[in-house]
Amino acid sequence: MQNGSFRWLEILICVASFALVTILSDHFQARITYQDGQGWDGAYYYKMAEQAANGEAIHVESPYVYRLGLPVVAAMLNKHDLLSGFKEANLAANVLLLALFMIWVSMFVSDWRIRCLLTLLFLTQWLGPFRFISFYPATVDNTQYVFLLLGLIGLHVARRREVIGTIGVSLVVFIGVFFRETVALLGFAMLFVGNPLRFTGLTRNLAEGRLASIWRMPKALHFVPLIAAVCALVCTHLVAQRIDDGYSFLRTVVHWVYDKPLLTYVYAVFIVFGPAIALVLFNWRRSWAFLETNQAFLVFIAGACALAYVGGHDTERYLYMTLPVIYIMIGQAIADNRAVLRSKPLIVLLCATQLISQRIFWTIPDYPNDYRTPLPVLTVLSSKFQYLDLFSVHSTRRIGAVAVAEYVLLTAVLLLWLNHRARRVPGLAASPGIPAGS
């Protein structure tokens, strides 16, 4: 009975928080005015929705042209006001996202209070689907996250109920690719559901060329989602009519491998996860053990992180794909280190800086604007500044350098403080979250 009441309280807190975030964002956050409210990528999706509403063949530049799903849905929902159609579709996606995320965290985190905390973090991130939609409605990211979460849940189910999980992931991948091609990553991750990698003696086995000791061939059944992803990609290329603009994914990869500084990438990680990422680093042994025993998740976040580096300017949006797995590890770090975290000054520092990082108190400025960007304190403590200074790649060198230096310093302080606390708490010297020798 006690667990049941906790569960109802958890649902009440999460649903009420979702409603509050949605209402406040809709009230205080103004829509971007750039290109009549369509934004950058959104202008392509808006054009696709117009073509779908008029019964025309969809034809815009790649890679946008292959993301057919949401523009068609937006046109079906409101062909007379397409931006409203996009927002309605994305609001529906957000409702599904909340439910799926709550299911997802309940699979790995037993404490309902920690689950509520993770959900609140998910709801309030400024670039996340729940707040950003009010600023930028013509986006396909919200529906992408729905399919990614469904797929991650399917990967976990497949470990115990192989056939059902595989069928579920295959359906999610096939449909999801029509909304965004990154969903295909789930098909590749499925090959690792059976944990085919062996990390014990990895260096020695690689040096001696004993590949059979490192990798075990997945079951034939596990290839089905990948085949579904390939079929869906072929279908999108057959249905859509690409306007030849010289775009090449391989050229994009080569360009960003050479052109994206490592510190810029580190900055993007902090923008997405904030100081809370220090908890994963502190609890690194448990975090690695979780990924080692769930290799599909390891491959998924590795693939998403690679795409974030080579996929273009929007590093943060790709990194956001990894959020469900990273948040599980944050939740586990909190659960594993309750005694270490039982320090009011430490909690105040961590919570205050996380709130600042997630921009709880400020809205996103319009683009373009005439504001001047002040120096950041993790983020810009204002609603009036240059919009592009919010992003790792686009921000000016001065803003980016100051912010990443602050994040690195804060993370170092948090890790030193956590290790100091761990030494003082009896019985924690052998904790899986404490690095050796600390």
C-alpha positions as CSV (number, residue, x, y, z in Angstrom):
1,M,0.0,0.0,0.0
2,Q,2.9,2.3,0.8
3,N,4.6,1.7,-2.6
4,G,1.2,2.3,-4.3
5,S,0.8,5.7,-2.7
6,F,4.3,6.6,-3.6
7,R,3.6,5.6,-7.2
8,W,0.5,7.8,-7.4
9,L,2.3,10.7,-5.8
10,E,5.1,10.2,-8.4
11,I,2.6,10.4,-11.2
12,L,0.9,13.4,-9.7
13,I,4.2,15.3,-9.3
14,C,5.4,14.4,-12.9
15,V,2.1,15.2,-14.6
16,A,1.7,18.5,-12.7
17,S,5.3,19.4,-13.5
18,F,4.7,18.7,-17.2
19,A,1.6,20.8,-17.2
20,L,3.3,23.7,-15.4
21,V,6.4,23.7,-17.7
22,T,4.2,23.5,-20.8
23,I,1.9,26.4,-19.6
24,L,4.7,28.6,-18.4
25,S,6.7,28.0,-21.5
26,D,3.7,28.8,-23.7
27,H,3.0,32.0,-21.7
28,F,6.5,33.5,-21.3
29,Q,8.5,32.1,-24.2
30,A,8.0,34.0,-27.5
31,R,8.3,32.2,-30.8
32,I,11.3,32.8,-33.0
33,T,10.6,35.4,-35.7
34,Y,13.3,34.3,-38.1
35,Q,11.9,33.3,-41.5
36,D,8.3,34.0,-40.3
37,G,8.7,31.7,-37.3
38,Q,10.0,28.8,-39.2
39,G,13.6,29.0,-38.1
40,W,16.5,27.3,-40.0
41,D,15.8,23.5,-40.5
42,G,12.2,24.3,-39.8
43,A,11.9,26.2,-43.0
44,Y,12.5,23.0,-45.0
45,Y,10.0,21.1,-42.9
46,Y,7.4,23.9,-43.3
47,K,7.9,23.7,-47.0
48,M,7.4,20.0,-47.0
49,A,4.2,20.4,-44.9
50,E,3.0,22.9,-47.5
51,Q,3.6,20.5,-50.3
52,A,1.8,17.7,-48.4
53,A,-1.2,20.0,-47.6
54,N,-1.4,20.9,-51.3
55,G,-1.2,17.3,-52.5
56,E,2.2,17.9,-54.2
57,A,5.2,15.6,-54.3
58,I,7.6,16.4,-51.5
59,H,10.8,18.0,-52.8
60,V,13.3,20.0,-50.8
61,E,17.0,19.8,-50.1
62,S,18.6,16.8,-48.4
63,P,18.8,15.6,-45.7
64,Y,15.6,17.3,-44.6
65,V,13.6,15.8,-47.5
66,Y,13.8,12.3,-46.1
67,R,12.2,13.3,-42.8
68,L,8.7,13.0,-44.1
69,G,6.8,11.9,-41.1
70,L,6.2,15.0,-39.0
71,P,5.6,17.5,-41.9
72,V,2.9,15.2,-43.3
73,V,1.3,14.8,-39.8
74,A,1.4,18.6,-39.3
75,A,-0.3,19.1,-42.6
76,M,-3.0,16.6,-41.6
77,L,-3.6,18.3,-38.3
78,N,-3.8,21.9,-39.4
79,K,-3.2,22.6,-43.1
80,H,-4.4,26.2,-42.7
81,D,-1.9,27.1,-40.0
82,L,1.0,24.8,-40.4
83,L,3.1,26.1,-37.5
84,S,0.2,25.3,-35.2
85,G,0.0,21.9,-36.8
86,F,3.7,21.3,-36.0
87,K,3.1,22.5,-32.4
88,E,0.1,20.3,-32.0
89,A,2.0,17.3,-33.2
90,N,4.9,18.0,-31.0
91,L,2.7,18.6,-27.9
92,A,1.2,15.2,-28.5
93,A,4.7,13.8,-28.8
94,N,5.6,15.5,-25.5
95,V,2.7,13.7,-23.7
96,L,4.1,10.4,-25.0
97,L,7.6,11.4,-24.0
98,L,6.6,12.0,-20.4
99,A,4.9,8.6,-20.2
100,L,7.7,6.8,-21.9
101,F,10.4,8.5,-19.8
102,M,8.6,7.6,-16.6
103,I,8.3,4.0,-17.7
104,W,12.0,4.0,-18.7
105,V,13.4,5.3,-15.4
106,S,11.2,2.9,-13.5
107,M,13.0,0.0,-15.1
108,F,16.4,1.0,-13.6
109,V,15.8,3.3,-10.6
110,S,13.9,1.9,-7.7
111,D,13.5,5.1,-5.6
112,W,10.5,7.1,-6.7
113,R,12.0,10.4,-5.4
114,I,15.0,10.0,-7.7
115,R,12.7,9.1,-10.6
116,C,10.8,12.3,-10.0
117,L,14.0,14.3,-9.9
118,L,15.2,12.8,-13.2
119,T,11.8,13.6,-14.8
120,L,12.0,17.2,-13.5
121,L,15.5,17.5,-15.1
122,F,14.1,16.1,-18.3
123,L,11.2,18.5,-18.3
124,T,13.1,21.7,-17.6
125,Q,16.2,21.6,-19.8
126,W,16.0,24.8,-22.0
127,L,16.9,22.9,-25.2
128,G,14.8,19.9,-24.4
129,P,11.5,19.1,-26.2
130,F,9.2,20.5,-23.4
131,R,10.5,24.0,-23.4
132,F,12.1,24.5,-26.8
133,I,8.9,23.8,-28.7
134,S,7.4,27.2,-27.6
135,F,10.3,28.9,-29.2
136,Y,10.8,26.7,-32.2
137,P,7.7,24.6,-33.1
138,A,8.8,23.4,-36.6
139,T,11.2,20.8,-35.3
140,V,11.3,17.0,-35.8
141,D,13.3,16.4,-32.7
142,N,10.3,15.8,-30.3
143,T,8.9,12.9,-32.4
144,Q,12.5,11.6,-32.9
145,Y,12.9,11.3,-29.1
146,V,9.6,9.4,-28.8
147,F,10.9,6.7,-31.2
148,L,14.3,6.6,-29.5
149,L,12.8,6.1,-26.1
150,L,10.4,3.4,-27.4
151,G,13.4,1.7,-29.0
152,L,15.5,1.9,-25.9
153,I,12.7,0.3,-23.9
154,G,12.4,-2.3,-26.6
155,L,16.1,-3.1,-26.4
156,H,15.8,-3.7,-22.7
157,V,12.7,-5.9,-23.1
158,A,14.5,-7.9,-25.8
159,R,17.0,-9.1,-23.2
160,R,14.3,-11.1,-21.5
161,R,11.6,-11.5,-24.1
162,E,13.7,-11.8,-27.2
163,V,11.1,-12.2,-29.9
164,I,8.7,-9.6,-28.6
165,G,11.5,-7.1,-28.0
166,T,13.0,-7.6,-31.5
167,I,9.6,-7.2,-33.2
168,G,8.9,-4.0,-31.2
169,V,12.3,-2.5,-32.0
170,S,11.9,-3.4,-35.7
171,L,8.6,-1.6,-35.9
172,V,9.8,1.4,-34.0
173,V,12.9,1.7,-36.3
174,F,11.0,1.2,-39.5
175,I,8.4,3.9,-38.7
176,G,10.8,6.2,-36.8
177,V,13.2,6.5,-39.7
178,F,10.5,8.3,-41.7
179,F,10.6,11.0,-38.9
180,R,14.4,11.2,-38.6
181,E,17.1,8.9,-39.9
182,T,19.0,8.8,-36.6
183,V,16.4,6.3,-35.3
184,A,18.2,3.8,-37.4
185,L,20.9,3.8,-34.8
186,L,18.6,1.6,-32.7
187,G,18.8,-1.1,-35.3
188,F,22.6,-1.2,-35.0
189,A,22.4,-1.2,-31.2
190,M,20.2,-4.3,-31.4
191,L,23.2,-6.3,-32.5
192,F,24.6,-5.8,-29.0
193,V,21.6,-6.9,-27.0
194,G,23.3,-10.2,-26.2
195,N,26.4,-8.5,-24.9
196,P,28.7,-9.9,-27.6
197,L,31.7,-7.8,-26.6
198,R,34.3,-9.1,-24.1
199,F,36.3,-6.4,-22.4
200,T,38.3,-8.7,-20.1
201,G,41.8,-8.9,-21.5
202,L,40.8,-6.6,-24.4
203,T,44.3,-5.1,-24.9
204,R,46.1,-8.5,-24.9
205,N,43.5,-10.1,-27.3
206,L,43.8,-7.2,-29.7
207,A,47.6,-7.3,-29.7
208,E,47.5,-11.0,-30.4
209,G,44.8,-10.7,-33.0
210,R,42.4,-13.0,-31.2
211,L,39.2,-11.3,-32.4
212,A,37.0,-14.3,-31.5
213,S,37.9,-13.6,-27.9
214,I,36.6,-10.0,-28.2
215,W,33.5,-10.3,-30.3
216,R,30.8,-13.0,-30.6
217,M,28.5,-13.0,-33.6
218,P,24.9,-11.8,-32.7
219,K,22.0,-14.1,-33.3
220,A,20.3,-13.9,-36.7
221,L,17.2,-12.6,-35.1
222,H,19.0,-9.5,-33.8
223,F,19.7,-8.4,-37.4
224,V,16.0,-7.8,-38.1
225,P,15.8,-4.3,-36.7
226,L,18.9,-3.3,-38.7
227,I,17.3,-4.7,-41.9
228,A,14.1,-2.8,-41.0
229,A,16.2,0.4,-40.7
230,V,17.8,-0.1,-44.1
231,C,14.4,-0.9,-45.7
232,A,12.9,2.3,-44.2
233,L,15.9,4.4,-45.5
234,V,15.4,3.0,-49.0
235,C,11.7,3.8,-48.8
236,T,12.3,7.4,-47.8
237,H,14.7,7.8,-50.7
238,L,12.2,6.4,-53.1
239,V,9.2,8.5,-51.9
240,A,10.9,11.8,-51.5
241,Q,12.4,13.9,-54.4
242,R,15.7,15.4,-53.4
243,I,16.7,18.7,-54.8
244,D,20.4,18.4,-55.7
245,D,22.2,20.9,-53.5
246,G,25.5,19.2,-53.3
247,Y,25.0,17.9,-49.8
248,S,27.1,14.9,-48.8
249,F,27.0,13.2,-45.4
250,L,30.6,11.9,-45.9
251,R,31.8,15.4,-46.8
252,T,30.1,16.7,-43.7
253,V,31.8,14.1,-41.5
254,V,35.2,14.8,-42.9
255,H,34.7,18.6,-42.5
256,W,33.6,18.3,-38.8
257,V,36.3,15.8,-37.9
258,Y,38.9,18.4,-38.7
259,D,36.9,21.5,-37.9
260,K,35.2,20.9,-34.5
261,P,37.6,21.6,-31.6
262,L,37.5,19.1,-28.7
263,L,36.8,21.8,-26.1
264,T,33.8,22.9,-28.1
265,Y,32.5,19.3,-27.8
266,V,33.2,19.3,-24.1
267,Y,31.2,22.5,-23.8
268,A,28.3,20.9,-25.6
269,V,28.2,18.1,-23.1
270,F,28.0,20.6,-20.2
271,I,25.3,22.5,-22.0
272,V,23.1,19.4,-22.3
273,F,23.7,17.8,-18.9
274,G,25.0,20.5,-16.7
275,P,27.0,20.0,-13.5
276,A,25.1,16.7,-12.9
277,I,27.4,15.0,-15.3
278,A,30.0,15.1,-12.4
279,L,27.9,12.5,-10.6
280,V,28.4,10.0,-13.5
281,L,32.1,10.7,-13.5
282,F,32.3,10.2,-9.7
283,N,30.3,7.0,-9.9
284,W,32.3,5.9,-13.0
285,R,32.8,2.2,-11.9
286,R,29.0,1.6,-11.5
287,S,28.3,3.6,-14.7
288,W,30.8,1.6,-16.7
289,A,29.4,-1.7,-15.2
290,F,25.9,-0.6,-16.2
291,L,27.1,0.0,-19.8
292,E,29.2,-3.2,-19.9
293,T,26.2,-5.3,-18.9
294,N,23.9,-3.3,-21.3
295,Q,26.1,-3.1,-24.4
296,A,23.2,-2.1,-26.6
297,F,23.0,1.1,-24.6
298,L,26.8,1.6,-24.7
299,V,26.7,1.3,-28.5
300,F,23.7,3.6,-28.8
301,I,25.3,6.4,-26.8
302,A,28.6,5.9,-28.5
303,G,26.9,6.2,-31.9
304,A,24.9,9.3,-30.8
305,C,28.1,10.9,-29.4
306,A,29.9,10.2,-32.7
307,L,27.0,11.8,-34.7
308,A,27.2,14.8,-32.3
309,Y,30.8,15.3,-33.3
310,V,30.5,14.8,-37.1
311,G,26.9,15.5,-37.8
312,G,27.0,19.3,-38.1
313,H,26.6,22.5,-36.1
314,D,23.9,21.1,-33.7
315,T,26.1,19.2,-31.4
316,E,23.8,19.6,-28.5
317,R,20.7,18.2,-30.3
318,Y,22.6,15.0,-31.1
319,L,23.9,14.7,-27.6
320,Y,20.4,15.0,-26.3
321,M,19.7,11.6,-27.9
322,T,21.9,10.1,-25.1
323,L,19.9,11.7,-22.3
324,P,17.7,8.7,-21.3
325,V,20.8,6.5,-20.7
326,I,22.9,9.3,-19.1
327,Y,20.0,10.2,-16.8
328,I,19.8,6.6,-15.6
329,M,23.4,6.7,-14.6
330,I,22.9,10.0,-12.8
331,G,20.0,8.4,-10.9
332,Q,22.2,5.4,-10.0
333,A,25.0,7.7,-8.9
334,I,22.5,9.5,-6.5
335,A,21.2,6.2,-5.2
336,D,24.7,4.7,-4.7
337,N,26.1,7.8,-2.9
338,R,23.3,8.9,-0.6
339,A,25.7,9.2,2.4
340,V,28.3,11.1,0.3
341,L,25.6,13.5,-0.9
342,R,24.3,14.2,2.6
343,S,25.9,17.6,2.8
344,K,23.8,20.7,2.6
345,P,26.5,23.0,1.1
346,L,27.3,20.4,-1.5
347,I,23.7,19.9,-2.5
348,V,23.1,23.6,-2.6
349,L,26.0,24.1,-4.9
350,L,25.0,21.2,-7.2
351,C,21.3,22.2,-7.3
352,A,21.9,25.9,-7.8
353,T,24.4,25.4,-10.6
354,Q,22.2,22.8,-12.3
355,L,19.2,25.2,-12.2
356,I,21.4,27.9,-13.7
357,S,22.7,25.6,-16.4
358,Q,19.2,24.5,-17.4
359,R,18.2,28.2,-17.6
360,I,15.2,27.7,-15.3
361,F,14.8,31.5,-14.8
362,W,15.3,32.8,-18.3
363,T,13.7,32.5,-21.7
364,I,15.4,32.1,-25.1
365,P,16.0,35.4,-27.0
366,D,14.6,36.0,-30.5
367,Y,16.8,35.7,-33.5
368,P,17.9,38.1,-34.9
369,N,18.2,40.8,-32.2
370,D,20.3,43.8,-31.3
371,Y,21.3,42.7,-27.8
372,R,24.8,42.4,-26.5
373,T,25.8,39.2,-24.8
374,P,27.3,39.6,-21.3
375,L,29.9,37.2,-19.9
376,P,28.2,33.9,-18.9
377,V,28.1,32.3,-15.5
378,L,27.8,28.8,-16.9
379,T,25.1,30.3,-19.1
380,V,24.1,33.8,-19.8
381,L,22.1,35.1,-16.8
382,S,19.6,37.0,-19.0
383,S,16.9,36.7,-21.5
384,K,18.4,39.4,-23.7
385,F,21.5,38.5,-25.6
386,Q,22.6,36.9,-28.9
387,Y,20.7,33.7,-29.3
388,L,23.6,31.8,-31.0
389,D,25.8,32.4,-27.9
390,L,23.8,29.6,-26.3
391,F,25.4,27.0,-28.5
392,S,28.9,25.5,-28.4
393,V,29.7,25.8,-32.1
394,H,28.0,29.1,-32.8
395,S,29.0,31.1,-29.7
396,T,31.8,33.7,-29.8
397,R,35.2,32.5,-28.7
398,R,35.1,34.8,-25.6
399,I,31.7,33.5,-24.4
400,G,32.5,29.8,-25.1
401,A,36.0,30.0,-23.5
402,V,34.6,31.6,-20.3
403,A,31.7,29.1,-20.0
404,V,33.7,26.0,-20.6
405,A,36.4,27.1,-18.2
406,E,33.7,27.7,-15.5
407,Y,32.2,24.3,-16.2
408,V,35.5,22.5,-16.0
409,L,36.4,24.3,-12.8
410,L,33.0,23.6,-11.2
411,T,33.2,19.9,-12.2
412,A,36.7,19.6,-10.7
413,V,35.4,21.2,-7.4
414,L,32.5,18.8,-7.3
415,L,34.6,15.8,-7.9
416,L,37.1,16.8,-5.3
417,W,34.4,17.6,-2.8
418,L,32.6,14.2,-3.5
419,N,35.9,12.3,-3.0
420,H,36.6,14.2,0.2
421,R,33.2,13.3,1.5
422,A,33.6,9.7,0.5
423,R,36.8,9.4,2.5
424,R,35.0,10.8,5.6
425,V,32.0,8.5,5.4
426,P,32.7,5.1,7.0
427,G,32.4,2.0,4.8
428,L,32.6,3.8,1.5
429,A,36.3,3.3,0.7
430,A,35.4,0.3,-1.5
431,S,32.3,1.8,-3.1
432,P,32.0,1.0,-6.8
433,G,31.6,4.7,-7.5
434,I,34.9,5.7,-5.9
435,P,37.9,5.7,-8.2
436,A,40.8,3.5,-7.0
437,G,43.2,5.3,-4.7
438,S,40.8,8.0,-3.8
